[in-house]
């Protein structure tokens, strides 16, 4: 199969060392930084590192969590092909009980309880799931250390979802479907251990918000600073909550042009005119997140579905446009793009 799982994994193995080195450089790079908090007085204000001693690097909290996930994911997949000793030492220094306690204090502040929700929280759940499913002494230690933070965010997400009358359909961090799709594996892990609340909530709200959607106006994508396709993000989430036959039928009415590679704008990479401009650089992420979504949709359709080939062709086209930017490019790209490369390739 063209651009199938084996081909993608081979590409990832070849680049794993570069990706982990990029991640390790950035998760301990304190500046530049874009701190996000609510000021309730004239100061003085804590530094980003004081608020987030585990996840202070990479310009912002969610990017740092993403690159922690990249490091753990590639340590698991290719332990002999990455700088494993350096990675373990760096993660052990960052993921301590004291540091995670500070992270919990930040998100316990009522003024901060929805900061990074749902995007950054989804990536934290990805990291926690990766650790909890890794048969490794360090992995078990880090999982136990982060678990109280993951539990706190789970409880807050369960409070938040029923209050969200309408989903956010955007190509940026607040996209509801993307955040819930990133949370899905961790929610499934919790369900397998007897706590179905988060998984049931994702199923319930995804169906409520998206099941009746038809003829999504994906021809209007992208906007100038998108790093997600709102349409493909929604489709990916629905592929998780519907069985194969129901999803295949739903996708036919939601994105009716897929088999004929329509609309064309969705099937060809976004043009990135200047990646040194932060939000223009987002479009490299759009290319890789589209590619990842196409591959996931293809894998969840019946084997001989006519939509699989054009989607995998589009995925490869998008991947080749932006994978070269993951390492050796500009900081505006390097501090986060590896997460989308690994999401696509693994």
C-alpha positions, -999 to 999 in steps of 0.1 A, spaced: 0 0 0 14 34 -10 24 54 20 11 27 43 21 20 79 54 2 71 66 29 48 58 56 73 74 38 101 106 33 80 107 71 74 103 77 111 131 53 121 154 70 97 146 104 113 141 94 149 175 106 161 170 140 146 135 143 160 145 134 196 175 157 195 151 186 184 128 177 212 155 175 238 169 208 228 136 226 230 120 211 261 148 227 282 150 260 261 135 285 285 134 315 261 118 328 240 86 320 258 49 329 256 35 325 291 -2 321 295 -19 330 328 -45 352 342 -32 383 361 -54 393 390 -32 421 403 -3 444 394 24 417 400 51 407 404 43 378 381 59 344 383 80 332 354 68 306 330 94 282 344 82 288 380 46 280 370 55 251 348 88 235 360 81 203 340 68 219 308 85 253 306 104 249 273 93 251 236 79 286 237 46 275 253 32 247 276 14 226 250 44 225 227 66 213 255 41 186 264 40 176 227 78 172 225 78 152 258 54 128 240 77 127 210 107 118 232 88 90 250 72 77 218 105 74 200 123 60 230 96 32 230 97 26 193 134 29 185 155 27 218 187 19 198 183 46 172 179 77 195 200 93 222 184 72 249 207 80 278 204 118 273 166 115 268 161 95 300 183 119 320 164 149 307 130 135 313 140 123 348 151 159 356 119 174 344 93 149 355 97 149 393 70 149 419 79 184 430 77 198 395 43 180 388 30 194 421 37 229 408 19 220 375 -11 208 396 -11 241 416 -13 261 384 -43 242 370 -59 242 405 -62 280 404 -98 287 394 -85 314 371 -64 288 352 -87 258 352 -94 259 315 -61 272 302 -48 248 275 -82 230 274 -87 210 253 -56 211 231 -28 209 256 -47 186 279 -52 162 250 -15 161 244 -9 155 282 -33 126 280 -13 113 250 19 115 270 3 98 300 -11 70 278 23 65 262 39 61 296 13 39 311 15 14 282 53 12 282 69 -18 300 99 2 312 111 11 347 116 48 338 83 49 320 64 34 350 81 60 373 72 89 350 37 76 346 32 75 384 46 110 387 24 126 361 -8 106 370 -21 131 396 -19 159 370 -37 137 345 -63 128 370 -69 165 379 -73 174 342 -96 145 337 -120 157 364 -120 192 351 -126 180 315 -156 160 328 -170 192 344 -163 212 312 -178 190 285 -214 193 296 -211 231 298 -199 233 262 -232 238 244 -215 241 210 -182 226 197 -154 249 185 -148 243 148 -115 260 140 -80 252 127 -64 263 159 -59 251 195 -95 254 206 -107 228 181 -130 206 202 -128 175 180 -90 174 178 -86 177 216 -111 149 222 -94 127 196 -61 132 214 -78 123 247 -94 91 233 -67 65 239 -62 76 275 -100 76 281 -100 41 267 -72 31 291 -92 44 320 -123 26 308 -104 -7 307 -95 -1 343 -131 5 353 -135 43 350 -156 48 318 -166 84 326 -143 102 302 -147 77 274 -185 78 277 -184 116 277 -164 117 245 -187 93 228 -218 111 240 -207 146 231 -191 137 198 -224 121 186 -244 150 200 -224 176 182 -213 159 150 -235 129 141 -260 150 121 -233 170 102 -235 168 64 -216 183 35 -189 200 56 -177 232 38 -141 221 38 -136 240 5 -132 271 27 -101 257 44 -75 267 52 -74 300 70 -41 318 71 -29 305 105 -44 270 106 -24 240 117 -55 218 118 -82 210 93 -115 214 112 -132 191 88 -107 163 90 -103 167 128 -141 161 132 -139 131 108 -110 116 128 -130 119 160 -161 103 145 -140 74 132 -131 66 168 -167 68 182 -186 51 154 -182 15 142 -167 9 108 -199 6 88 -216 36 105 -185 57 101 -181 49 64 -217 60 58 -213 91 79 -182 101 61 -200 98 27 -224 125 37 -199 146 56 -172 148 30 -188 135 -2 -159 143 -26 -132 122 -10 -132 94 -36 -126 119 -64 -100 140 -44 -124 169 -40 -123 196 -31 -89 200 -46 -77 225 -20 -80 198 7 -59 173 -12 -29 196 -19 -4 210 6 -8 245 19 18 270 7 40 283 35 53 316 22 76 324 52 80 300 82 98 327 102 64 343 108 48 323 137 13 319 125 23 314 88 46 286 101 14 270 114 7 259 78 35 233 80 16 218 109 -16 219 88 1 198 61 13 172 86 -19 171 106 -39 167 74 -16 139 63 -21 122 97 -58 125 95 -60 111 60 -40 81 71 -62 75 101 -94 78 81 -80 54 55 -72 28 82 -107 30 96 -126 24 64 -133 -10 49 -103 -25 31 -114 -18 -5 -131 15 0 -125 38 -30 -116 67 -8 -85 50 7 -61 55 -23 -68 92 -29 -65 99 8 -31 81 11 -19 98 -20 -28 132 -5 -12 122 28 21 114 11 19 147 -9 13 167 23 40 148 42 67 154 16 59 191 16 65 197 53 85 168 68 118 184 58 110 213 81 109 193 113 146 195 120 171 221 107 146 248 100 134 278 120 126 279 157 90 289 149 86 254 133 111 233 153 96 239 187 65 219 179 64 203 144 80 170 154 48 161 173 28 162 140 55 143 122 54 115 148 16 115 149 16 109 112 45 85 109 38 62 138 
